[in-house]
Amino acid sequence: MAYRSLAHRLGIRERFVCVVSGDTLAERKPHPLPLLQRAALADVRPGEMRLRRRRATRCQAAHAAEMPALVANYGYLRAD
């Protein structure tokens, strides 16, 4: 898993409660399963999670998982 190995190489894996990468599960965004898996691994109810997304379209998964989400309409991905 690319993200897990990167976190280990950077020495920051212990900072995360869990890591769910794009290749962890059969389903990917915008399917809610990866977010629900994160909540389960972190022992948090989905409605208690707060997600920050860079694009409004990424909120689809959060809404499908019944999780609140905020869109940050700024940063390096903003298309001006």
Secondary structure, 3 states (H helix, E strand, C coil): CHHHHHHHHHCCHHHCCCCCCCCCCCCCCCCCHHHHHHHHHHCCCHHHCCEEECCHHHHHHHHHCCCCEEECCCCCCCCC
